[in-house]
Amino acid sequence: LIYRLLLTIRGTRAAQMVVGIVLIGAAFFVAERLELSTVSWLLDNFISYFIILIIVVFQQDIRRALGRIGQGVIPFGRKQETTHTVDEVVAACAQLARARMGAIIVFERDAALEAFVDDATRIDAALNRQLLVSLFVPARDNELHDGAVVIGKNHRIDLARALLPLSRATDLGTEFGTRHRAALGITEDTDAVAVVVSEERGEISLCFKGSIARDLEPVMLRRALIGLFAGGRATEEMTEEATAAAEVGKALAAVGQVPASESVSMKASQPPAEAAS
């Protein structure tokens, strides 16, 4: 519980507030030990109003934190809601890949991502494939296309134009551009899942825990995402579907054993039963 709380407030104003509380508590303790009556009186009166001050100043952060803790009880929400989210993202990625439009889509999981992104624009919009595609259209009047889109744990489009930390890996090949390095970077620092669409090659890649599975067909991407959001057991979930998809699951499940520089690249024919999905 304490670890989840620390992840929730990390990088927010609430984290700074916690530091302030610790410093005030330490000062109060020292004043009591040294019998500094005036300082103790001042701190004692200040603390009386401090709780009210916290609620007034940090009401948005408190509301957001409570919401995240509640969402974290069930990983990425209900199964039906998760399936809808994955389907919309996969459909958008397929359309973006066909049009050769670059994109990064990041799924927030347990770790709050606001502390790891810069210069993001808050969207807070219902998720659908049309909106996702429009956010990445490289038009002059579309300032949101350059950067990542973050999907929150509430299955809504939370942020756009988010700048992500680049991967710390020094052995990445020249085929990895800024998008792939950014997608790997956010998954190295958090438990997020990132999907990348390459505008040069029109291929779809999936990043998780610093590993990358490249050149995925939409059906394989869908199986991998469903498997990961079912509790991270991608291999077990996808082995029941098809051998090709299971290979993606093995690559993702073996993170830490498969360096990004030795990423998995695979193309498999789409099974007829899921060709229309």
ABEGO torsion letter per residue (X at the ends): XAAAAAAAABGBAAAAAAAAAAAAAAAAAAAAAAGBAAAAAAAAAAAAAAAAAAAAAAAAAAAAAAAAAAAAABBGEBAAAAAAAAAAAAAAAAAAAAAGBBBBBBBBBABBAAAABBGBBBAGBBBBAAAAAAAABBBAABAAABEBBBBBAAGBBABBGBBBBBBABAABBAABBAAAAAAAAAAAABABBBBBBBAAAGBBBBBBGGBBBBGBBAAAAAAAAAAAAAGGBAAAAAAAABAAAAAAAAAAAABGABBAAABBBBBBBBBAAAAAX
